[in-house]
Amino acid sequence: MSEALQAKQDRLFTLLEELGEVIVAYSGGTDSAYLAWAAHRVLGSRAVAITADSASIPASHKRDAKDFVRQFGIRHQFVETQEFANPDYVRNDGARCFHCKDELFTRLAEVSARLGLKNVVYGVNLNDKGDYRPGHKAAHQHGVSAPLLDAGMTKADIRELSRLAGLPTWDRPAAACLSSRIQYGIEVTPERIRQVERGEEVLRQLGFRVYRVRYHGDLARLEFGQDELPRALDPTLANHFSRIFKDLGFKYVTLDLDGYRQGSLNAALEPAERELFPILSS
């Protein structure tokens, strides 16, 4: 490990020790898994990883999250969230992620009070400062700490530290919630979420690693990682996609020639909508 990377990890451990006890918002992705591991290493049983039990989280991700904490002996619980009961969330405008995280952090505060662990932390990192993520606003309003960010860690740092620690999540592809697949302005419903989840599960079973099914009403727009795009463009496989997704209820199926881009649906947001939630602002 380089001296610079060691210094960042040491800083993270110090921040966690200063907090003394934490609830970790744990989705099972690379960042939150590393944070949960670090909190467990520093604080032991004074750290508890909490995963949202929501329709917007793929069942496969919940299984992976559970396997990880079991492997490393991390205290863990699921907590049911009710974002689909909120009309502001279901409406699916540019503030959807805010309402989702507002619900999550409200539930985590309840768990925090019940367990007597006064601090809540989440896995935002330095690279996230360059993205549109209204959920960060909710974190600030709820007083949720961001120790990875405070330690100056980038996504690349977290992946390398995870690899060195032997964490199987070190090279896991980005994994946003299923609601992020639904075009803004189309209501987010459990039925549409399940339609997307079934489609993505098929792509996983076909051996793809980086992919998204973007929901545009009657149209499914498929995104693949750049290195997997040539395979997806094979005419035989493309015809297979058409049959699969039409069976799932879509009338039209298209492959996005630009490939996978994180948050590609955000391109449709007007500048005024983005300004409602400045990046990592207070």
C-alpha positions in Angstrom: 0.0 0.0 0.0 1.3 3.4 -0.9 2.0 6.0 1.9 -0.7 8.2 0.5 -3.3 5.5 0.5 -2.2 4.3 4.0 -2.6 7.9 5.3 -6.2 8.0 3.9 -7.2 4.7 5.5 -5.6 5.8 8.8 -7.6 9.0 8.6 -10.8 7.0 8.0 -10.1 4.8 11.0 -9.4 7.8 13.2 -12.7 9.5 12.1 -14.6 6.3 12.9 -12.9 5.9 16.3 -13.8 9.5 17.1 -17.4 8.8 16.3 -17.3 5.9 18.7 -20.5 4.1 17.5 -22.2 4.1 14.2 -25.0 2.9 12.0 -23.7 2.4 8.5 -26.2 2.9 5.6 -25.2 -0.2 3.8 -26.4 -1.1 0.3 -23.8 -3.8 -0.4 -22.0 -1.8 -3.1 -18.3 -1.2 -3.1 -18.3 2.1 -1.1 -20.8 1.1 1.6 -19.3 -2.4 1.9 -15.8 -1.0 2.5 -17.2 1.5 5.0 -19.1 -1.2 6.9 -15.9 -3.3 7.0 -13.8 -0.4 8.2 -16.4 0.5 10.9 -16.5 -3.1 12.0 -12.7 -3.3 12.2 -12.4 -0.1 14.2 -15.6 -0.3 16.4 -16.5 -4.0 16.4 -20.0 -4.5 17.8 -20.4 -0.7 18.2 -20.9 -0.6 14.4 -24.1 -2.0 12.7 -24.7 -2.1 9.0 -28.3 -1.4 8.0 -29.8 -2.3 4.6 -33.0 -0.9 3.2 -35.6 -3.6 2.5 -37.2 -1.8 -0.4 -38.8 -2.9 -3.7 -36.3 -0.6 -5.4 -33.4 -2.8 -4.3 -32.9 -5.9 -6.5 -33.3 -9.1 -4.6 -29.8 -10.2 -5.9 -28.2 -7.2 -4.2 -29.9 -8.0 -0.9 -28.6 -11.5 -1.1 -25.1 -10.2 -1.9 -25.3 -7.7 1.0 -26.2 -10.4 3.4 -23.5 -12.8 2.2 -20.8 -10.1 2.7 -21.7 -9.2 6.3 -21.9 -12.9 7.1 -18.4 -13.5 5.6 -16.8 -10.7 7.7 -18.9 -11.1 10.9 -20.4 -7.6 10.7 -23.5 -6.8 12.7 -26.3 -6.3 10.2 -30.0 -5.7 10.0 -32.6 -5.0 7.3 -35.0 -2.1 7.8 -38.2 -1.7 5.8 -38.6 1.6 4.1 -41.9 3.1 2.8 -40.8 5.5 0.0 -43.5 4.2 -2.3 -46.1 5.5 0.1 -44.8 9.0 -0.6 -46.5 10.8 -3.6 -43.5 13.0 -4.0 -41.3 10.0 -4.5 -43.8 8.2 -6.8 -44.1 11.3 -9.0 -40.5 10.7 -10.0 -39.3 14.2 -10.7 -35.7 15.4 -10.3 -36.1 15.3 -6.5 -36.9 11.6 -6.3 -33.6 10.6 -4.9 -34.0 13.2 -2.1 -37.3 11.7 -1.0 -35.8 8.2 -1.1 -32.8 9.1 1.1 -35.0 11.2 3.3 -37.1 8.1 4.0 -34.0 5.9 4.5 -32.3 8.3 6.9 -35.5 8.7 8.9 -35.7 5.0 9.4 -32.0 4.8 10.2 -32.5 7.5 12.9 -35.2 5.3 14.4 -32.8 2.3 14.4 -30.1 4.5 15.9 -32.3 5.5 18.8 -33.5 1.9 19.3 -29.9 0.5 19.4 -28.4 3.4 21.3 -25.9 4.1 18.5 -26.0 7.8 18.0 -24.2 8.4 14.7 -25.3 7.5 11.2 -22.7 7.3 8.3 -23.0 6.7 4.6 -20.6 5.9 1.8 -20.3 9.0 -0.4 -16.8 9.6 -1.7 -14.8 12.4 -3.3 -15.9 11.5 -6.9 -19.5 11.9 -6.0 -19.0 15.7 -5.7 -19.1 15.8 -9.5 -22.4 14.1 -9.9 -26.1 15.2 -9.5 -27.3 13.4 -6.3 -30.1 15.0 -4.4 -29.8 12.3 -1.7 -26.7 14.2 -0.4 -29.0 17.0 0.6 -31.1 14.6 2.7 -28.0 13.3 4.4 -27.0 16.8 5.4 -30.5 17.6 6.7 -30.4 14.4 8.8 -26.9 15.0 10.2 -25.5 11.9 8.5 -21.7 11.8 8.3 -19.6 11.0 5.3 -16.3 9.6 6.6 -15.0 8.3 3.2 -15.4 11.9 1.9 -13.9 13.4 5.0 -10.9 11.1 4.6 -10.4 12.4 1.0 -11.1 9.0 -0.6 -11.9 8.6 -4.3 -13.7 5.7 -5.8 -10.3 4.3 -7.0 -8.9 4.6 -3.5 -11.9 2.6 -2.1 -11.5 -0.1 -4.7 -7.8 -0.5 -4.1 -8.2 -0.5 -0.3 -11.0 -3.1 -0.7 -8.8 -5.2 -2.9 -5.9 -5.1 -0.4 -8.3 -6.0 2.4 -9.6 -9.0 0.4 -13.1 -7.7 0.1 -15.0 -9.4 -2.8 -16.8 -6.1 -3.5 -13.6 -4.3 -4.7 -14.4 -4.5 -8.4 -18.2 -4.7 -8.2 -19.9 -2.5 -10.9 -21.9 0.5 -9.8 -25.3 -0.5 -8.5 -27.9 2.2 -8.1 -31.5 1.5 -7.0 -34.0 0.2 -9.6 -36.0 3.5 -9.4 -33.1 5.2 -11.1 -34.0 3.2 -14.3 -37.4 4.9 -14.7 -37.5 8.0 -16.9 -38.2 11.1 -15.0 -41.9 12.1 -15.2 -43.1 8.5 -15.4 -44.5 7.4 -12.0 -42.3 4.9 -10.1 -44.4 1.9 -9.1 -43.5 -1.6 -7.7 -44.9 -3.1 -10.9 -42.5 -1.1 -13.2 -39.6 -1.8 -10.8 -40.3 -5.5 -11.1 -40.4 -5.3 -14.8 -37.0 -3.7 -14.9 -35.6 -6.1 -12.3 -36.7 -9.2 -14.3 -35.1 -7.7 -17.4 -31.8 -7.0 -15.7 -31.8 -10.5 -14.1 -32.0 -12.0 -17.6 -29.0 -9.9 -18.7 -27.1 -11.1 -15.7 -27.9 -14.7 -16.5 -26.7 -14.1 -20.1 -23.3 -13.3 -18.6 -23.2 -9.5 -18.9 -21.5 -7.6 -16.0 -22.2 -3.9 -16.6 -25.7 -3.1 -17.8 -28.9 -1.1 -17.3 -32.5 -1.5 -18.4 -33.8 2.1 -18.8 -37.6 2.3 -18.6 -39.2 4.7 -21.1 -42.8 3.5 -21.0 -43.4 1.1 -23.9 -39.7 1.3 -24.7 -36.8 -0.5 -23.0 -33.4 1.1 -23.6 -30.5 -1.3 -22.9 -27.1 0.0 -21.9 -24.0 -2.1 -21.7 -20.4 -1.4 -20.6 -18.2 -0.4 -23.5 -16.2 -3.7 -23.4 -19.5 -5.7 -23.6 -21.2 -3.5 -26.2 -19.8 -5.4 -29.2 -21.3 -8.7 -27.9 -24.7 -7.0 -27.2 -24.7 -5.7 -30.8 -24.5 -9.2 -32.3 -27.6 -9.6 -34.4 -28.5 -13.0 -33.0 -28.3 -11.8 -29.4 -30.1 -8.5 -30.3 -33.0 -10.6 -31.6 -33.0 -12.5 -28.4 -33.2 -9.2 -26.4 -36.2 -8.2 -28.5 -38.1 -11.4 -27.7 -37.2 -11.3 -24.0 -38.2 -7.7 -23.3 -41.4 -7.9 -25.4 -42.4 -10.9 -23.3 -41.8 -8.7 -20.3 -44.4 -6.2 -21.6 -42.3 -3.7 -23.6 -43.5 -2.9 -27.1 -40.1 -1.6 -28.3 -36.5 -2.6 -27.4 -33.4 -0.5 -28.3 -29.7 -0.8 -27.6 -28.0 2.5 -26.6 -24.9 2.9 -28.8 -23.2 5.2 -26.2 -23.2 2.3 -23.8 -23.6 2.5 -20.0 -23.3 5.9 -18.4 -23.9 6.4 -14.7 -27.0 8.5 -14.2 -27.7 8.8 -18.0 -31.4 9.8 -17.3 -30.1 12.9 -15.5 -29.4 14.3 -19.0 -33.1 15.0 -19.4 -33.2 17.3 -16.3 -33.5 21.0 -16.9 -30.8 23.2 -15.3 -33.3 24.7 -12.9 -34.1 21.2 -11.6 -30.5 20.5 -10.9 -30.1 23.8 -9.1 -32.7 22.7 -6.5 -30.1 20.2 -5.2 -26.6 21.6 -5.6 -23.9 18.9 -5.6 -23.0 18.0 -2.0 -24.3 21.4 -0.8 -25.7 22.3 2.5 
